[in-house]
Amino acid sequence: MSGYTVAWVLWGTMFLAIELPAVLNRTDGDTLSEHLRSWFALRGKPAGWVARRAALAAFFAWFVAHLFTGAV
């Protein structure tokens, strides 16, 4: 197992250690998805909402293309 594989497994473990308690406690504003909704203005229309949503959409478009094609 390479060092990168170990690092990614540890990263996933840390993610679960943070996200699972946040999901299970049912407190608003603590999960990753709730933070993303806030950071990228996915609820309502605060200042800069168009740019933030466009940035998120551009990232997801690149990421999906990257996963399927392997291109940078």
N, C-alpha and C positions, 0 to 999 in steps of 0.2 A: 504494500500500500504506500503510495507516494505521500510526501509531505503535504501536497495540495489536497489530496483526498482527505487526509486527517484534518486539515484546516477547515475544509468545507463541512465535514461531519460535525466538528466542534461548533462552527458557525450555526448550523441547523439546530444543534442541541441548545445553544444559547437563545436562538430565536424561539424555540418551543418553551424554554424556561421563562421567557418574558411574556410570550403571547398567551400560553395556556391559562395562567392565573388571571390575566386580563380578560379573557373570554369568559372564564367561569365565575368571576365575581360580579358580572353584570353592572359594573360601574361605567357610566358614560365617559367617553373621551380617553380611554386607556389602551385600546387595541390599535394595531398598525393601521387597519382599514379606517378607523375613526380619525387617526392622525392624518392619513392621506386625504381624507375628505376635507379636513380643515386646511391643511397646507395648500391643497390645489383648488380650494374654493368650489367643491362639488355640491355644496348646499347653499342656496341663496346666490346673491350677486354682489359680494363685497368689492372694494377697489382692487383692480388688477385681475379680476376673475377670468377674463378672456385669455390673457397671456398665460396664467397659471394652468388653465385647462388645456390650452394649446400645447404647452410644454409637456404636460403629462401624456396627451394624445400622441405627440411626436415620439416620446420615449417608448411608449407601448408599440407604436408602429415599427420603430427600429428594432425593438426587442423581439417581436414576433418574427420579423424578417431574418434577424440574426439567428434565432433558434432553428428556423427551417432551412436556411441556406448556409449558415456558418460564416457568412461574410461579416466583415467588420462593420 
